[in-house]
């Protein structure tokens, strides 16, 4: 190959490369690493209120009170929020980056789930953050088909985006509320007494277990640890719905059981379980020695929990042995 031809070939390659560079430089970027929250990130330390809602209404409305996050969706008195879950969402928002541009056409929002909450069959979840006078909000849509991130859009903007990550969101209005209801360890429960005709008393023994007081003559426990089930259930109380306690409404229910629970710190708590006509089960806690956050609420509980807290003395005992049966077998 002649030197002249070689130089022509090199010049062509350089020209093509330069042209390709110019073309790519002129194309709008489809991906970038801009922080999702933009300038609002500087207000993160002052964050004091968060709302999460979908087309059906508020999922979570929480405010920071005295250094603790509390849900005020059910009552202004507030119920503690599971702060680990809230922290995961907030950290995800702080770290999230706008990864890939998506549609800016309103008619296509529904495909990504980033339409407004007032749109027909809206699928989006709206997050609103308040830090003093600063305000920021976001519509969170579907996850990408490969699970790599959520589609999002800021309500005041047309452009939608794919994030570089997925965000953790509550599934319903109690999903991020503190569970179990109270922070009580089974070993701190020293005495449990069920009132009424089917009543019984369980006392903590020096060995660490429970003993059934006034055990009926010639009867035995159905198994050794059967008494521990009540204290374990009390220490792990969970609920599926939460409502402000209304005495008038409670009076319309059928009371299943009333337990007086004594704790090692001297506190005494009354635990009541009731059922309505639709066989929904409810629980209410009352402390005689304090004003705890878990009072003045009505908790919807599972049928299993209700059964565990409504046991009669017979539920603890094995079937009685008929007199003379041993002698008959021996003969």
N, C-alpha and C positions, 0 to 999 in steps of 0.2 A: 504494500500500500504506500502511495506517495505521501510525502510530508504534507503537501497541499490538501490531500483528501483527509488525512488525519486531523489537521487543524479545523477543517470544515465540520467534521463529525463532532469534535469536542465543543465547537461553538454552538452547534445545534443542541447538544445535551444541556449546555449551560443555559441556553435560551428557554428550552422547555422547562427546566427546573425553575428558572426565575418566573416564568409565566405561571407555573403551578403554585408557587409561593404566593404570588399576587392574588390568584383566584381564591386560595384558602384564606388569605388575610381579609378579603372582601366579604366572605360568607359570615352571617351572624353566628355567634357561638351558640351551640345547643346544650352544652354542659358547662358548669362553672362551680366554684366552691364558695359562693357567697353564704355567709351565715344566715340562717333562717330568721332569727329574731332581730337582726340588724342592730340599730342603736338601742333598742329596748334592753339588750343584754346588760347594759350598765346599771339598770334598775333592779336587777335580779335580787340583790341583797335586801332591797326594800319591799319585795313582793309581800302583799298582805291580803290578797283576795284572789280566788280562782273560781270560775264558773265553767262547767262542762254540760252541754245540752245537746239533744238531738231533736228531731221533729216531734217527738212525743212529749218533750218537756225537759225539765232540769234533771240531770243525772247526778251532779255533784255541785254544791255551792258551799265553799269553805272559806272561812276567814281565820286569820292568825290572831289569837287572843292570849295575851300573857305568855307568849312564846310557844303556844301550842295551836296546831291546826284543828279547827272544829267545823263540822258540817252544820250549816244553819238552814238547810233545805227543809227539814222537818220542824224545827223550832228555833227561835232566836236564842234559846238557852244553849244550844250547841251540843253535838255529840262528837267525841274524838274521831279523827280521821287516822287511818293507817298511814303514818307519815313515810314509811319506807316506799310505799307504792306512789305516793304523791311526789316524793323525791326523785324516783326513777323517771317519772314523766317530765318533771321540770329540768332534770339534767339532760334528758333526751332532747328537749326543746333547745336548751342552751348549746348543745353540741351539734345539733342538726345543721346540715348544709343543703342548699338548693342544688341538686345534682343535675337535673335534666329538664329543660323547658318542655311543657306540654301545651295543650290547647288554650287559646285565649278567646275561643268562640263559646258564648253562653249556651248555644244549642248542643254543645258536646260535653258540657260539664257532667251530665248525668252518667256518662260512660265511665268517668273517673270517680264519681261520687262526691264531687266538690261543688254541687249546686247549693244554693242557700237553704236554710232550714224551712223557709216558707214555700219552697218549690214543691210541686206535686210529687209524692213518693220519694221525698228527699232521703238520701242515705248518709248524708254528711254528719259529722260531729263538730260542734263549734266549741273552741276553747277561748276563754276570755281571761286575761291576766290584768290585775290592777296593782300598781305600786305607787301609793300616794296619789298624785295627779296624773301619773303616766298610765297609759292604757294600750293594750295590744291584744289582737284577736286573730284567730286562724280557723279555717275550715279544713278538717281532716277527712279525706275520702277513703277510697278502697286501697288495699295493698296491691302492689304490682304483682302480676301473675307469677313472677319468679320469687316473690317474697322479699325482694331486696329493699323495699322502702314503701312509704305511704305517698299517695298523691295528696297535695295540699293546695290551698289558695287563700290568700288574704281577701276578706269580703269586699274591701274597697278597690281591689285590683282585678283586672280581667285575666291576667296571666296565671296559669296553673303550673305546678311544678311536681316533679318526682323528687322526694327527699332521698338522702343517702342512707336512710335507716327507717325502721318502723318505730312507731310510738306506742307506749303502753297506755291503754285507756280503760276506764271502768266499764263493766258490762251492764250494770244496773245501779240503782240508787243506794244500795247497801254494800256493793262490792268492795268499796274502799273505806268503809267504816270499820272502826276497831273491832276486831274479833280475836278471842272470845269476848263476851260482854264485859267481864271484869278480870282483874289480874289476881287470881287466887290459886295458890298451889294446893293440891289435894291434901298434903301433909299438914297444912295450916288449919284444916277443918277439924275441930276437936269434938263436936257433938252435933247430931242431926236428930231432930224430933219431928215426927209427923203427928199433927193434931187430928182429933176426930175418932170415930168408932173403929176405924181400921189403923189406928195409930201405933207407933213403935218408937223406940229410942235407940240410937246407935251412939256408943261412947268409944272414944279413942283409947286404946290400951297402951301400956308401957312398951309393948312389942312393936307398936306402930300401926297395927291393924284396927279394926272395929269389933266391938262386942255388942250383941243384941241383948238389951236389958230385958229382964222378966221373960226369959226364954220359956215357952210352954213346956210343961213336964213331958218327958218321954219323946221329945222332938229333937231333930238335928238340922243343921244348915244343909241346904241342897248341895253346896260345895263350899270349901273353906273361904274363898275370896269373894263370895257373892255379895257381902256387905260393902265391899270397896267400890262397887259399881255406882252407888249413889253419889259418893264424894267425887269420883272421877267425872261423872256427868256434870255436877255442880261447878267443877273447876274448868270445864271446857264448854260452857254454855255458848251456843251460837244461835243466830237468828237469821231469818230470811226476809223479814220486813220489820220496819220500825215506825212507831206512831207515838204521839204524845199520849200519856196515860189520862184517860177520862173516867173518873169514878162512876158516872152514870152509865156509860157504855159497859164498863166492867161488871156492873150489877146485872146486866142482861145475859151474861155468860153463866155456864154451869161450872162451879168450882170443882176441880178434880182432886186437888191436894193443896195443903198448906204446910210448909216445912219451916221450922225454926232452926237456923244454922248458926252455930257458935264458932268463932275463929280464935286462933291463938293470941291475937292482939287485943282480945276482949270485946271485939265487935260482935253484934248480934244482928242477923239479917233474916227477914221473913221472905220466903220464896213461895209465890202462889202460881198455880197452874190452872188454867180454865179453858173451856171449849165452847164454841158457839154452835148454832144449829146446823151449820154447814160442815161441822167437824174440823174446823180450823183450831189450832192449839196456840194459846197465848201464855206469856209468862210476865210476872211483875215482881220487882225486887224493892224491898223497903228496909232501910237501915234505921235501927233504933238509936244509934250512937254517932251518926254523922250525916253530912249532906253530900253524898257521893254523886258523881256524874251519871251513874247508871240508874238512879232513881227517877221516878216520874215519867217513865217510858213504858210502853206496851210493846213487847217483843213477840213476833210470830215465830214459833219454834216448830221443829219437826215432830211427827207423831212418835218417833222413837224416843226423843228427849222427853216428851210428855209422859210416856210410859215409864221411863226410868225414874222419873220424879214422882210417880203416882203409885208406887208399889205398895201392896198391902203386906202384912206380916207373913201371910201364907206364901207370898212370892219368894221369901227368903228360906223357907223350910221345905225339907224333903217330905214326901208322903209318910204319914204315920204308919208304923209297923203294927199290924194287928197283934193283940195279946194272944199268946199261946202258939203263934206261928212257928217260933223256934222249936218249941217242944214237939209240935206236930212233925216238923222236918226231921228232928232227932229220932223219933220213933219210926 
